[in-house]
């Protein structure tokens, strides 16, 4: 902290240190600067959640592989074999898994994020820090699972001798959009959850429901063209299409107007989520 | 040079308390239901806006103003619900004030709870880092102090054991050790010293004194008056959200002991509800301090009196009125009765009072409760008895040893010691 302290001293105009003002309704000027100062805490909270995630489990991190893998198998059998849906010319398991990855990222990040404040209620009511640290670090934890289950995708590609095109390098961009989507929805849910515990039940339902209305088990190309823009109102449609475009290199798998709509919705969700969170966070300690 | 580090001006904090809701959080259903009610009222404007009867404003703090100079060690004293914790929470930015303004210069660390954020699944080492980060230390700082913290907590052997396997003592020691090694410019501490065994408490108090002597600014909340007197130079007294006094610690401690809530020190029964039989009816019971005032907070050095008033309804021979006292842990402390005090064998109908004087230096610090009873020969069964109706707290304001710990046991005699020289070896 010494380095930081020196810096803060230099910044202040008055002799001595910076002066902190606490007042009703005062949105702190240096909120974002504070978030940077509390990056250590952010790091430690994420580290704690990762450490704890698979403690006292027999197979540990393998869970991060098994769950998406089994879901992929079921989806391949149900949608690919039984329903015989088109696979746009790629092996069905890869089609499913390229959507499974962002969906898992979104759904775990969303659930973790919306429960994060409640789960850390003791911290919120006993220690000060910018509250945004908590949901953000929760999202990071699900990113670790995402990275691990990425191994399955690589394995599938090797198995089916599938070579991705140059577009694979755009994958981080789509990953960011997926994270932004889960953050956006998650922040809304987290702040609402503090006040209304109803959202504890809404979120799992939302996640379960979303799995079927998002193009995870099938390609969104089966959606009739005139409905695709409407379908893209689901922000995950843009993300999943983007993932498929990037991984499978299939031009047909993305519908750009729809992608633009989905992405702007994600941005809107994220911005409004942060706005609502900031608005509510002052009262978190009192109502949690 | 006046060097104010904390300036609090007209601070207020309002809570809305619900009377019917059980949960602390609102359920969406209630909000929707209330909104719906609002809409129906919109169409039916007859009943004008009236405050929701189930909600009530409650000012946990009101118009609190004070200043803290650099290096001050300030005690915040008050009863439960006086607003001490709310004040600390606002100062540590956990919750926002409703009105007023605070300006703080310098890095603040607050310690409102020991072991905040400890995770049972993580090992001692991991928790140490986590807790350090939560309290505002960074990794290099924690690494630098790591050995010192571990040595203070005396948990070297269990560093790599999950804390869920720790005994509660070890857990608390580790938690406090992290907190004790913070070095902020301003330290805010809430009642955290009341943890651990006596020996560890001593160590913690020592550490706190050390922090104070390094010229740091400390704000300290405790119900332990002896600790307060040894740690703080100045104190503020809060009463139901108002700052009633700001002065040196001795004055405030005396004030605090004097202004206590006397509702537990007096009990009065009306003729219907009073404990009674066909022979006798209890009227009133109370505790008086050495000044003759009702008191439920007593100084262990001073004498006090327990008294009960009753009405005898028919002539009784050899009546005995007595009391029984136990402490908070349910340990029987003593019992006594008054037969020797009334010299004639019979008592005529009428009102009486039986008073029992306790000398100073009898009861040790602690909390006690008392009930009364009456019996007549052959003294095998009580005629009537009251429930536990009086409670009082004895405070030991003297403090013992360097660190003002509580003396062991339930009695607190003032004993004389002598040391004689026997043989030179």
Interface residues (C-beta under 8 A of the other chain):
Chain A: X1 X5 X16 X17 X18 X19 X20 X21 X22 X23 X24 X25 X26 X40 X41 X43 X44 X45 X47 X48 X51 X52 X55 X56 X120 X122 X123 X124 X125 X126 X127 X128 X129 X194 X195 X196 X197 X198 X282 X283 X285 X286 X287 X288
Chain B: X15 X23 X24 X25 X26 X27 X28 X29 X31 X89 X90 X91 X92 X93 X94 X95 X96 X97 X98 X99 X100 X101 X102 X103 X104 X105 X106 X107 X108 X110 X112 X113 X116 X117 X119 X121 X122 X126 X129 X130 X133 X134 X135 X136 X137 X138 X139 X141 X162 X185
